């Protein structure tokens, strides 16, 4: 497992619910718990894309 694969651990930070278990601050009336979880979606996509692009074999080379 390479260094790039460590980025796959970042999305697991959302599972630490005590960090997100609050109502304030609100965003457009939505409690923090909900909008913070939604905010992690682009972060997770970016981590997955970075790992995929950095660890895939070059084009034309079979794995």
N, C-alpha and C positions, 0 to 999 in steps of 0.2 A: 504494500500500500504506500503510495507516494504522499508527498506533502499536500498536494492539491486535494486529496481525499479528506483531509482534515476539515475542509470547508463544509463537508456534509454534516458535521456536528453542529454547525451554527443554528439550523432550524430547530434543533432540539431545545434551544433556549426557551421556546414558547411553551414548553411543557412545565416550566418552573412557574406554576400558577401563583404562588405568593407574590411574585414580582408584578403580576397583572391584576391581582385581586383588589381592585378599588373602583370607585365610581368616578372620582375626580382625577384628572381634568376631563371635562366633557368636550366633545367635538361635534358640533351641530346637534347638540342634544343627546348624542350617543355616549353612554358610559365608556370610560377608559378601557375596561376589560374587552369590550367588543371592537372598538376601533383599533386598539393595539394589535389584536389578533389579525385583523384585516391588513394592517400595515406590514405584517411579517410576510404576507404572500409575495410581494415583489422581491423582498430580501431572499426568500427561499428560492424563487425562480432564478435570481441572479447567481446564487451559490451553485445550484444544479447546472446552470448553463456554463459557468466558469469551469467546473470540474469536468463536464462533458467535453468542452472544447479543448481543454488542456491535456486530457488523458486519452483521447481517442487516437487511434493510429492514423498516420498520414494517408491521404487519398491514394488509392492504388496499392496499398500495402494491406495484406490480409492479417487478421489478428491471430 
